[in-house]
Amino acid sequence: MQNPPPVAKRVPVVTTLHGDTRTDEYGWMRDRSDPDTIAYLEAENTYADEMTAPLESLRTKVYDEMISHIKETDVSAPSKRD
């Protein structure tokens, strides 16, 4: 049986801008240093890894194919002088 996806808590964050008041129940996630945000994102990543585990060989194959087309000597995009 698969684990259920993580569910983000809902904390109303009220913002008023130009006279328009908005409530964002997931606004708390904007704080990247909040331990709850970090824990939730780690849970999302774990869930995604579990759900896509059967695709690991395909993911590796696609990644290797993409890397094979990249020149390792490219340092930056070409630009016109003067």
N, CA and C of each residue as an Amber inpcrd file, in Angstrom:
protein
   246
   0.8350000  -1.1850000   0.0000000   0.0000000   0.0000000   0.0000000
   0.8810000   1.2500000   0.0000000   0.4760000   2.2210000  -0.7670000
   1.2500000   3.4530000  -0.8760000   0.9290000   4.3920000   0.2800000
   1.9390000   5.1650000   0.6550000   1.7260000   6.1930000   1.6610000
   0.8980000   7.3160000   1.0550000   0.0330000   7.9330000   1.8460000
  -0.7440000   9.0570000   1.3110000   0.1520000  10.2810000   1.1240000
  -0.2280000  11.1690000   0.2150000   0.5840000  12.3750000   0.0210000
   0.5230000  13.2580000   1.2560000   1.5680000  14.0310000   1.4980000
   1.5330000  14.9460000   2.6340000   0.4870000  16.0310000   2.4010000
  -0.1110000  16.4820000   3.4780000  -1.1260000  17.5270000   3.3940000
  -0.5970000  18.7530000   4.1330000  -0.5410000  19.8570000   3.4260000
  -0.0370000  21.0920000   4.0260000  -1.0760000  21.6670000   4.9790000
  -0.5800000  22.1780000   6.0940000  -1.4890000  22.8220000   7.0350000
  -1.9990000  24.1210000   6.4110000  -3.1450000  24.5680000   6.8800000
  -3.7380000  25.8080000   6.3870000  -3.6580000  26.8580000   7.4870000
  -2.9150000  27.9080000   7.2070000  -2.7750000  29.0240000   8.1350000
  -3.0960000  30.2870000   7.3430000  -4.2390000  30.9010000   7.5940000
  -4.6090000  32.0910000   6.8190000  -3.6000000  33.2270000   7.0010000
  -3.0750000  33.7150000   5.8890000  -2.1880000  34.8710000   5.8830000
  -2.9210000  35.9500000   5.0900000  -3.2780000  37.0300000   5.7670000
  -4.0480000  38.1010000   5.1430000  -3.1010000  39.2010000   4.6750000
  -3.2550000  39.5960000   3.4090000  -2.4390000  40.6400000   2.8100000
  -3.3600000  41.6590000   2.1580000  -3.0850000  42.9300000   2.3970000
  -3.8470000  43.9940000   1.7390000  -2.8870000  44.7850000   0.8700000
  -3.2250000  44.8960000  -0.4030000  -2.3850000  45.5960000  -1.3620000
  -3.2960000  46.4140000  -2.2690000  -3.0750000  47.7070000  -2.3160000
  -3.8690000  48.6170000  -3.1410000  -5.3620000  48.5100000  -2.8140000
  -5.6700000  48.3520000  -1.5370000  -7.0630000  48.2870000  -1.1010000
  -7.7170000  46.9310000  -1.3190000  -6.9920000  45.9840000  -1.8570000
  -7.5270000  44.6370000  -2.1110000  -6.9860000  43.6980000  -1.0440000
  -7.8670000  43.1100000  -0.2670000  -7.4610000  42.1920000   0.7920000
  -7.5910000  40.7610000   0.2980000  -6.5260000  40.0110000   0.4950000
  -6.5020000  38.6060000   0.0590000  -6.0940000  37.7190000   1.2190000
  -6.6530000  36.5340000   1.2390000  -6.2930000  35.5410000   2.2470000
  -5.6650000  34.3480000   1.5400000  -4.4500000  34.0360000   1.9370000
  -3.7290000  32.8970000   1.3630000  -3.4850000  31.8970000   2.4800000
  -4.1550000  30.7660000   2.3980000  -4.0270000  29.7540000   3.4520000
  -2.6870000  29.0350000   3.4280000  -1.9430000  29.1990000   2.3510000
  -0.6360000  28.5570000   2.2420000   0.4980000  29.5770000   2.1910000
   0.2060000  30.8070000   2.5360000   1.1960000  31.8700000   2.5290000
   2.3450000  31.6320000   3.4940000   2.1060000  30.8240000   4.5050000
   3.1570000  30.5190000   5.4820000   4.3500000  29.8330000   4.8260000
   4.1330000  29.2110000   3.6630000   5.2200000  28.5030000   2.9880000
   6.2330000  29.4370000   2.3460000   5.9380000  30.7270000   2.3040000
   6.8880000  31.6760000   1.7150000   8.1260000  31.8550000   2.5830000
   8.0050000  31.5450000   3.8540000   9.1410000  31.6810000   4.7770000
  10.0270000  30.4500000   4.6480000  11.0900000  30.5760000   3.8820000
  11.9680000  29.4410000   3.5920000  12.7840000  28.9830000   4.7910000
  12.8520000  29.8050000   5.8330000  13.6150000  29.4080000   7.0200000
  12.7300000  28.7820000   8.0910000  11.4110000  28.7530000   7.8620000
  10.4730000  28.1650000   8.8260000  10.6580000  26.6420000   8.8480000
  10.9050000  26.0530000  10.0190000  11.0880000  24.5990000  10.0970000
   9.8750000  23.8220000   9.5640000   8.6640000  24.3810000   9.7150000
   7.4740000  23.7070000   9.1870000   7.4930000  23.6710000   7.6650000
   7.9510000  24.7460000   7.0430000   8.0500000  24.7900000   5.5840000
   9.0580000  23.7600000   5.0990000  10.2040000  23.7280000   5.7380000
  11.2540000  22.7850000   5.3550000  10.7700000  21.3410000   5.5260000
  10.1140000  21.0580000   6.6500000   9.6020000  19.7020000   6.9010000
   8.5620000  19.3120000   5.8630000   7.6740000  20.2430000   5.5170000
   6.6420000  19.9290000   4.5260000   7.2740000  19.6440000   3.1600000
   8.2250000  20.4860000   2.7450000   8.8640000  20.2780000   1.4490000
   9.6580000  18.9730000   1.4110000  10.2950000  18.6220000   2.5260000
  10.9940000  17.3360000   2.5830000  10.0120000  16.1820000   2.4640000
   8.8420000  16.3130000   3.0850000   7.8120000  15.2710000   2.9780000
   7.3040000  15.1680000   1.5430000   7.1310000  16.3050000   0.8690000
   6.7120000  16.3030000  -0.5410000   7.7660000  15.6030000  -1.4050000
   9.0290000  15.9160000  -1.1660000  10.1030000  15.3000000  -1.9450000
  10.1620000  13.7990000  -1.7150000  10.0060000  13.3730000  -0.4720000
  10.0080000  11.9440000  -0.1590000   8.8560000  11.2420000  -0.8610000
   7.6840000  11.8670000  -0.8160000   6.5080000  11.2940000  -1.4700000
   6.7370000  11.1880000  -2.9840000   7.2790000  12.2510000  -3.5890000
   7.5420000  12.2270000  -5.0290000   8.5450000  11.1320000  -5.3800000
   9.5830000  10.9750000  -4.5590000  10.5700000   9.9210000  -4.8030000
   9.9280000   8.5370000  -4.7280000   9.0360000   8.3450000  -3.7530000
   8.3570000   7.0540000  -3.6110000   7.4550000   6.7740000  -4.8180000
   6.7340000   7.8000000  -5.2640000   5.7880000   7.6140000  -6.3560000
   6.4740000   7.4030000  -7.7040000   7.6500000   7.9800000  -7.8750000
   8.3510000   7.8610000  -9.1550000   9.4760000   6.8300000  -9.1240000
   9.5890000   6.0850000  -8.0500000  10.6510000   5.0730000  -7.9430000
  10.6410000   4.0930000  -9.1190000   9.4660000   3.6470000  -9.5930000
   9.4860000   2.7280000 -10.7380000  10.0500000   3.3530000 -12.0130000
  10.1580000   4.6700000 -12.0550000  10.6600000   5.3520000 -13.2380000
  12.1490000   5.6830000 -13.1530000  12.8140000   5.1970000 -12.1230000
  14.2170000   5.5520000 -11.9000000  15.1160000   5.2080000 -13.0890000
  14.9250000   4.0470000 -13.6850000  15.7790000   3.6720000 -14.8190000
  15.5230000   4.5930000 -16.0080000  14.2700000   4.9870000 -16.2280000
  13.9540000   5.9170000 -17.3060000  14.5420000   7.2980000 -17.0100000
  14.4360000   7.7360000 -15.7730000  14.9820000   9.0330000 -15.3750000
  16.4930000   9.0690000 -15.6270000  17.1750000   8.0000000 -15.2540000
  18.6220000   7.9150000 -15.4640000  18.9500000   7.9200000 -16.9510000
  18.1800000   7.1790000 -17.7340000  18.4050000   7.1040000 -19.1770000
  18.2210000   8.4760000 -19.8280000  17.1660000   9.1880000 -19.4650000
  16.9080000  10.5220000 -20.0330000  18.0050000  11.4920000 -19.6120000
  18.3870000  11.4530000 -18.3460000  19.4490000  12.3340000 -17.8510000
  20.7500000  12.0850000 -18.6040000  21.1240000  10.8190000 -18.7430000
  22.3590000  10.4790000 -19.4530000  22.3030000  10.9390000 -20.9060000
  21.1320000  10.8130000 -21.5230000  20.9690000  11.2650000 -22.9090000
  21.1530000  12.7780000 -23.0030000  20.5890000  13.5190000 -22.0780000
  20.7280000  14.9800000 -22.0900000  22.1820000  15.3890000 -21.8900000
  22.8400000  14.7570000 -20.9440000  24.2400000  15.0780000 -20.6590000
  25.1310000  14.7700000 -21.8660000  24.7870000  13.7350000 -22.6150000
  25.6220000  13.3620000 -23.7670000  25.6060000  14.4250000 -24.8620000
  24.6310000  15.3150000 -24.8480000  24.5290000  16.3640000 -25.8680000
  25.1060000  17.6970000 -25.4140000  25.6310000  17.7630000 -24.2250000
  26.1800000  19.0070000 -23.6970000  27.7000000  18.9800000 -23.8160000
  28.2410000  20.0020000 -24.4410000  29.6910000  20.1070000 -24.5450000
  30.2260000  20.5770000 -23.2020000  31.1600000  19.8310000 -22.6620000
  31.7220000  20.1910000 -21.3630000  32.6620000  21.3750000 -21.4390000
  33.0380000  21.7740000 -22.6500000  33.9500000  22.9080000 -22.7930000
  33.1950000  24.2360000 -22.8360000  31.8740000  24.2030000 -22.9500000
  31.0920000  25.4340000 -22.9590000  31.1640000  26.0870000 -21.5970000
  31.6420000  27.3360000 -21.5800000  31.7580000  28.0620000 -20.3280000
  30.6150000  29.0690000 -20.2070000  30.2990000  29.7270000 -21.3000000
  29.2010000  30.7000000 -21.2980000  28.6190000  30.8030000 -22.6910000
  27.5390000  31.5160000 -22.7950000  26.9160000  31.7220000 -24.1020000
  27.7920000  32.6450000 -24.9320000  27.8420000  32.4110000 -26.2380000
  28.6370000  33.2870000 -27.0890000  28.0490000  34.6980000 -27.0930000
  28.9160000  35.6880000 -27.2070000  28.4600000  37.0710000 -27.2760000
  29.3020000  37.8230000 -28.2910000  28.6890000  38.8620000 -28.8810000
  29.3610000  39.6450000 -29.8980000  30.3000000  40.6550000 -29.2400000
  31.5060000  40.7890000 -29.7830000  32.4700000  41.7440000 -29.2440000
  32.2890000  43.0900000 -29.9280000  32.5070000  44.1260000 -29.1710000
  32.4210000  45.5120000 -29.6400000  31.0710000  45.7510000 -30.2250000
